[in-house]
Amino acid sequence: MILLVLLPAGCGGTVDIPATLRTPEVAGVVVEAVRLPDGGRAYRLADGTSADIPSQKEVLLGGEPLVSELLLAGTDPDGRRWVAGVSGDWPGRPPGCFLFPDQGRARDGWIETNGGFRLPKAADFYDSRDYPNDEFASDRGVFCLNERGEVTSYASL
């Protein structure tokens, strides 16, 4: 006797959140980036704020943010600065959606990701899955971040 088991495509991921999470202290869409004398960058953001990121930092995700990308920046518990750029240029996604591919879980108004980020969950968060829950385990899952770095939705591609 042969037993055939079919698994839905796009599943198979696991949620494995690291003990130390990075929570952005600054988030915003970059409108200008200027090199600082120390080799770091001064970013002017669409909301009128600015962020100076020194040259001594850890660069995460897609690299240092470019103009029109979402900047996420913060400080690790050991005092090291970090910066990440999240692209919003994805075909078929709504304007203002910065695509953040990862797995994670919802906890107390936050989304914690396998990649070690702790991101604020937007009040109007939308989960497009047929059976929403607090675990986002699909290995093809993506979060959508708004211009403030809040997670607005989750979908499996």
Secondary structure, DSSP 8 states (H G I E B T S, - for coil): --------TT--------SS-B--SEEEEEEEEEE-TTS-EEEEETTS-EEEE-SSEEEEETSS--TTSEEEEEE-TTS-EEEEEE----TTS-TT-EEEE--EEEETTEEEETTSBEEEEEEEEEE-SSS--SEE--TTEEEEE-TTS-EEEEEE-
